[in-house]
Amino acid sequence: MKKIVFTGGGSGGHIFPLIAVAREMRVLAGEIKLIYVGPITQSDKIFLEGEGFEICPIFSGKLRRYFSWENIVDFLKIPIGFIQSFSILFVKSPDIIFSKGGFGSVPVVLAGWFLRIPVIIHESDAVPGLSNRILASFSKKILVSFPKTQYFSLKKMEYTGNPIRKEILEGSREEAINKFELIGGRPILLILGGSQGAKPINDKIISFLPHLIKEKFEIIHQVGERNYKDFKKELEANYPGESMKYYHLFDFLRENDLADAMAVSDLIINRSGSGSIFEIAAVGKPSILIPLPKSAQDHQLRNAYVYAQEGAAVIVEEENLSLNLFIKTLEHLFSYPNKLEIMAQQAKKFSRVDAAKEIAGIILKTI
C-alpha cells in the first residue's frame, strides 16, 4: 500500500486543498495510506480524520520577519518539530511527502530531505511564501497555482492551479432556497467572512445592513464561529423588524451548505486567499474581493490583482471599504447584467477545476 505524508501550515487554506488532493488520490490509486504531519487545530483535525487521515501533530515555529517576543519561543519549536518529524517519517517510511507550504511544513520537508524521501511542494499564492521559497531547494517538483509565479526554478516548476474540493461544484439552487429560507425576488449576495482575518469586513457589513436591505439585496453571511454569538446579539439589539428576513446569518457553512450557497448567489464577497479565489472561479461567480491588509508578501493583494486582471472580479481594498463605495460598486455591477455575465465567464475561464486530480497524478507518478 502506498503511503503519502501530507503537510502544511495548519490552517483551512492548507487543509482543504490537501483534502481535495487526497480524495483524487483515492480515485486514482484505490487503497492508500494518508498521513498528516504538522501543526493542527481541533477543527482541522476533525476534517482530516473524517477523510481517513492518520494525524501526527508536531511543534512548529512561525517564521516572522518583524520583532516579537514570540519569535524566541517559536525559534525553539523549530528544532523540536524537526526531531519529531524525523522520528515520525523514519517510523512511517512514506513513499513521498506532499507539502502545501506554510510554517508548519518546514520541519517536515527538511526531515524528509535528510531521509531521502521525495518531496513535492505546492504554492498557493501569486507571490510565494517565505516557507516555500526556503523549501524549494529541498523539493523534487514545485507546483504552482498562478502562471508566471516568481522565484522558483523553471525546471522544477509546473502550473497546475489550486486544488479545490469538487463537491463545491455540486450545489443546488433549489436546495439553497429551502435550506436558507430565502425570500427571493432580489439579487443574492454571499458574504464569506469566516476566516480569522475577516472580522473587519463582518463589522462593516453589519453596519451597512439597513442600507443593503433598503437597496433590495438578500444576503447570506458567514461570520465565523468566533464571531457568531456577538453578531447575533448585535443584530437582535439593533436591527429588529420584518426587513431582516432578507438577511441570513451563519457561523460556518459546511461543505454542502457552502456549495448550495454559492450555487444560489449572484455575487460573492470574500477575502482573496488562493483557495477562496479558485473556489469562486470554479463555480463561475462574479465577485468583490477585499484583500487582507498586510498579509505575508502582500499575497492576498497580489492574488486579487492577478485574478481581477482576467476580468473576473472587482477589488475593494479594506481601507477604502466605505458604505458609499460599497453601495455604488453593487449598484454599478447590478445595473449592467452583461458585465456580471462576463465576470462569471472569465471566472470560469480562470478556474482549474481538475487541479486536484492533476496534482494527485503527478504525486503518484513521482513515487
Secondary structure, DSSP 4 states (H G I P E B T S, - for coil): -EEEEEE--SSHHHHHHHHHHHHHHHHHHSSEEEEEEE---HHHHHHHHHTTPEEEE-------SS--THHHHHHHHHHHHHHHHHHHHHHH--SEEEE--SGGGHHHHHHHHHTT--EEEEE-SSS--HHHHHHGGG-SEEEESSTT-SSS-TTTEEE------GGGGG--HHHHHHHTT---SS-EEEEE--SGGGHHHHHHHHHHHHHHHHTT-EEEEE--TTTHHHHHHHHHHH--SGGGGGEEEES---HHHHHHHHHH-SEEEE---HHHHHHHHHTT--EEE-PPTT-GGGHHHHHHHHHHTTTSEEE--GGG--HHHHHHHHHHHHH-HHHHHHHHHHHHHH--TTHHHHHHHHHHHH-
